[in-house]
Each structure stands twice: as C-alpha cells, then as structure tokens.
Amino acid sequence: MAYGLLSGKRGIISGALNEQSIAWKVAELAHAEGARFVLTNAPVAMRMGEIKKLADATGAPVIPADATNDADLEKLFAESVKHLGGPADFLLHSIGMSPNVRKGRPYDDLNYDWYKQTLDVSAMSLHRMLQAAEKAGALAPGGSVVALTYIAAQRVFPDYGDMADAKALLESITRSWGYRLGRSKRIRVNTVSQSPTMTTAGSGIKGFDGFYGFAQAMSPLGNAPAVDCAGYCITLFSDLTRYVTMQNLYHDGGFSTTGATPEVVAKFSGA
Ligand SMILES: NC(=O)c1ccc[n+]([C@@H]2O[C@H](COP(=O)([O-])OP(=O)(O)OC[C@H]3O[C@@H](n4cnc5c(N)ncnc54)[C@H](O)[C@@H]3O)[C@@H](O)[C@H]2O)c1
C-alpha cells in the first residue's frame, strides 16, 4: 500500500546492484510513493546489466559514477540536476565494499592499500558525495540524506574486519555533515543501521549464514528484511521526520538492545 509520502519529491539513489540490494528496494518503494529519481552505481556494476531492469520499471535514468572519483561525482550531480529539473530532496548512500573482507584477510593481517580502499569506498564516499553535491547545488533545502550502516561500528563482530572501522567513520561523517547541512539548509543526515541481510555485500562476509541465524535468534522481531529497511528510509526521506538528524537509527528487529534470548541461552544449558 502506498501513502504518497514522496509525492513531488526528487532524489538520487546509489547502490542498486541487483534485486537483493537494499537500494533496489528503496528505489521500488520511492517510485511507488511518488518520487522521481536518478539511479547511480559504479561503472563496473553497469556491466552486470541488472540495473537496467530497475531503470525501466521506475523510469529513472542511470548515471554511472565511481563514488571514490571526484570527477565522476561532479558529473553525477550536474547531470542529476539536469535530469530532475532541479536539486534533489533526498539522497541514498548505499555503498560498501572491503577488499580485505572479500579476500579473507583478517583484521590482524590487513593489506593497507586495501584498507584505504575500504575506507574510501565505504565511508569517505559519503563525504565526497555531499561535498560534490553541495558544490553543484544538487541538494534542495529541507532535504534528507540517508546512509546505510551496521552495528559493528559500536560493537565488535570479528569477521566484519576493517568494515567496522569504515562504518564508524561513515557514522562520524554523517554527524559532521548533518551539523553543517542542518544549519545551512535544514538538510538532515542520518544513518540506518540494518540487520544482516542476504545481499551481495552481506553474503561476502565470512560465516554470514551462521551470523544471520544468530542475529535472527537474538532479535525479538527477527532480522529486518531489505524491503522493510527501504520502508524506513522512505519515512526518513518524507516530511514526517523533519527534525530527525545526525542520528544512527537501528533498523534491526531489536537486536541492538537485546542481551539474551531463550533460544540462544538454550544452546549453553548444561555447558
Ligand atoms: N547486507 C547486509 O547485511 C547489510 C547490513 C547493514 C548495512 N549494510 C549496508 O548496506 C549498504 C548496501 O549494501 P547491500 O547489502 O544492499 O549490498 P549490495 O552489494 O547490493 O550493495 C553495495 C553496493 O555498493 C556499490 N559500490 C561498491 N563500490 C562502489 C563504488 N566505488 N562506487 C559506487 N558504488 C559502489 C555496489 O556496486 C553495490 O551496488 C552497504 O553500505 C552495506 O554495508 C548491509
């Protein structure tokens, strides 16, 4: 059921790689809620061709941009203003990748070139996007920016490796920009901290299956599906949340504040 929450709004959505992607679900819901938007992803993601399906279904143009490349971002925001006929009311940052995690390098044996890449792709890219967007006048006053994060920024999950550091940086960048954009243009900037989700980025993490089950058993509502994460993002893009900014908002079925559940404790009974 649609509510018209984004009726008349314009946006920019990054990170839709395939139907499992959280950004894909955000794009589908934003379309259903009445928004017009452009899609963007790394040029390499275009080769997979999946995004074309989403573009066709939502009527959104696709503007390739590597989020670590300032020239690409400059072009992205200039073109988005042209396509949308003005600045965007919302921006989704749904980008993450760690070469160390992908290639199984543990935290105590990191490749530092890859570590820099992890931080650049997964965190600095938000800074780069906002800086480029502001210079291009591509964000409208009263707008909303959401970036996706994970609770490993607050607590240790060993297999999340250097992505934990990237998420901590991402959340800090969110506050720093949120302060500035709030004062200058009443633009809010938040992170949504999502449950483990079966996507390309998620399942690239060692032991993801076991961990997914653990989080499921530790969350009173169970793991939050991607489509519900999208719903939460839509509320943050809407006018119903105009005073929510600089927050890290958990969308995790209650995982972040649960200490123990009978299912998990039962595994240790008699141990
Ligand atoms: N899946 C999970 O369990 C989970 C949990 C919490 C948070 N998140 C976060 O959600 C976000 C989206 O991930 P997802 O789970 O939908 O997986 P996904 O693999 O579908 O999305 C990740 C996206 O990042 C894009 N990307 C990578 N490098 C890029 C670059 N240089 N420039 C531009 N785009 C680039 C990829 O092309 C892809 O579209 C990420 O920030 C991820 O860390 C995921």
Ligand as a Chemical Component Dictionary entry (heavy atoms), coordinates in Angstrom:
data_LIG
# 
_chem_comp.id                   LIG 
_chem_comp.type                 NON-POLYMER 
_chem_comp.pdbx_formal_charge   0 
_chem_comp.three_letter_code    LIG 
# 
loop_
_chem_comp_atom.comp_id 
_chem_comp_atom.atom_id 
_chem_comp_atom.alt_atom_id 
_chem_comp_atom.type_symbol 
_chem_comp_atom.charge 
_chem_comp_atom.model_Cartn_x 
_chem_comp_atom.model_Cartn_y 
_chem_comp_atom.model_Cartn_z 
_chem_comp_atom.pdbx_ordinal 
LIG N1  N1  N 0  23.685 -6.745 3.699  1  
LIG C1  C1  C 0  23.852 -6.514 4.987  2  
LIG O1  O1  O 0  23.887 -7.436 5.814  3  
LIG C2  C2  C 0  23.982 -5.105 5.466  4  
LIG C3  C3  C 0  23.753 -4.805 6.824  5  
LIG C4  C4  C 0  23.918 -3.490 7.270  6  
LIG C5  C5  C 0  24.308 -2.494 6.374  7  
LIG N2  N2  N 1  24.529 -2.818 5.059  8  
LIG C6  C6  C 0  24.993 -1.763 4.151  9  
LIG O2  O2  O 0  24.014 -1.525 3.169  10 
LIG C7  C7  C 0  24.661 -0.914 2.049  11 
LIG C8  C8  C 0  24.174 -1.589 0.771  12 
LIG O3  O3  O 0  24.621 -2.919 0.729  13 
LIG P1  P1  P 0  23.709 -4.153 0.262  14 
LIG O4  O4  O 0  23.650 -5.092 1.421  15 
LIG O5  O5  O -1 22.462 -3.675 -0.348 16 
LIG O6  O6  O 0  24.644 -4.877 -0.804 17 
LIG P2  P2  P 0  24.899 -4.618 -2.369 18 
LIG O7  O7  O 0  26.126 -5.416 -2.684 19 
LIG O8  O8  O 0  23.682 -4.915 -3.141 20 
LIG O9  O9  O 0  25.209 -3.055 -2.459 21 
LIG C9  C9  C 0  26.503 -2.497 -2.319 22 
LIG C10 C10 C 0  26.640 -1.501 -3.446 23 
LIG O10 O10 O 0  27.851 -0.730 -3.355 24 
LIG C11 C11 C 0  28.200 -0.431 -4.708 25 
LIG N3  N3  N 0  29.584 0.028  -4.797 26 
LIG C12 C12 C 0  30.706 -0.648 -4.446 27 
LIG N4  N4  N 0  31.798 0.088  -4.755 28 
LIG C13 C13 C 0  31.351 1.270  -5.279 29 
LIG C14 C14 C 0  31.984 2.438  -5.784 30 
LIG N5  N5  N 0  33.319 2.559  -5.787 31 
LIG N6  N6  N 0  31.217 3.439  -6.267 32 
LIG C15 C15 C 0  29.859 3.342  -6.268 33 
LIG N7  N7  N 0  29.191 2.252  -5.802 34 
LIG C16 C16 C 0  29.937 1.228  -5.329 35 
LIG C17 C17 C 0  28.000 -1.783 -5.396 36 
LIG O11 O11 O 0  28.025 -1.703 -6.803 37 
LIG C18 C18 C 0  26.656 -2.189 -4.832 38 
LIG O12 O12 O 0  25.600 -1.692 -5.629 39 
LIG C19 C19 C 0  26.157 -1.005 2.306  40 
LIG O13 O13 O 0  26.628 0.212  2.852  41 
LIG C20 C20 C 0  26.225 -2.106 3.347  42 
LIG O14 O14 O 0  27.406 -2.052 4.130  43 
LIG C21 C21 C 0  24.348 -4.086 4.590  44 
# 
loop_
_chem_comp_bond.comp_id 
_chem_comp_bond.atom_id_1 
_chem_comp_bond.atom_id_2 
_chem_comp_bond.value_order 
_chem_comp_bond.pdbx_ordinal 
LIG N1  C1  SING 1  
LIG C1  O1  DOUB 2  
LIG C1  C2  SING 3  
LIG C2  C3  SING 4  
LIG C2  C21 DOUB 5  
LIG C3  C4  DOUB 6  
LIG C4  C5  SING 7  
LIG C5  N2  DOUB 8  
LIG N2  C6  SING 9  
LIG N2  C21 SING 10 
LIG C6  O2  SING 11 
LIG C6  C20 SING 12 
LIG O2  C7  SING 13 
LIG C7  C8  SING 14 
LIG C7  C19 SING 15 
LIG C8  O3  SING 16 
LIG O3  P1  SING 17 
LIG P1  O4  DOUB 18 
LIG P1  O5  SING 19 
LIG P1  O6  SING 20 
LIG O6  P2  SING 21 
LIG P2  O7  DOUB 22 
LIG P2  O8  SING 23 
LIG P2  O9  SING 24 
LIG O9  C9  SING 25 
LIG C9  C10 SING 26 
LIG C10 O10 SING 27 
LIG C10 C18 SING 28 
LIG O10 C11 SING 29 
LIG C11 N3  SING 30 
LIG C11 C17 SING 31 
LIG N3  C12 SING 32 
LIG N3  C16 SING 33 
LIG C12 N4  DOUB 34 
LIG N4  C13 SING 35 
LIG C13 C14 SING 36 
LIG C13 C16 DOUB 37 
LIG C14 N5  SING 38 
LIG C14 N6  DOUB 39 
LIG N6  C15 SING 40 
LIG C15 N7  DOUB 41 
LIG N7  C16 SING 42 
LIG C17 O11 SING 43 
LIG C17 C18 SING 44 
LIG C18 O12 SING 45 
LIG C19 O13 SING 46 
LIG C19 C20 SING 47 
LIG C20 O14 SING 48 
# 
